[in-house]
Amino acid sequence: MTTPYYIKIAPAAQRQIRLLLPKQQKNIIKLIEALAINPRPPGVRKIEGVIGLYCEDLQFVRLIYKVEEQEVLLLLVKEN
C-alpha cells in the first residue's frame, strides 16, 4: 500500500480555483484528491526540462504540479 502524498496548493492556484464554476471546482477537488494517492496517473504528461513537473488536462482546465518525495505542489490552474 502506498502512502498518500501531502497536497499543497500555491496561492495563485487557490485564486484560480475560486474563479471557476462550482461544478468545475468539484471536479478539480476530485482530481487533487486522486493525485494525493497517485500523482503520476496514466495519461499525465511530464513537462520536459524540469524534474518532477507534470501537466494534467481536464475538459476545461489544465493543472500544472510538481511532485517531490511525498508532496505534490499544485502550481497553476489554467483555463483551456
Buried (B, 14 or more C-beta within 10 A) or exposed (E): EEEBBEBBBBEEBEEBBEEBEEEBBEBBEEBBEEBBEEBEEEEBEEEEEEEBBBBBEBEEBBBBBBBEEEBBBBBBBEEE
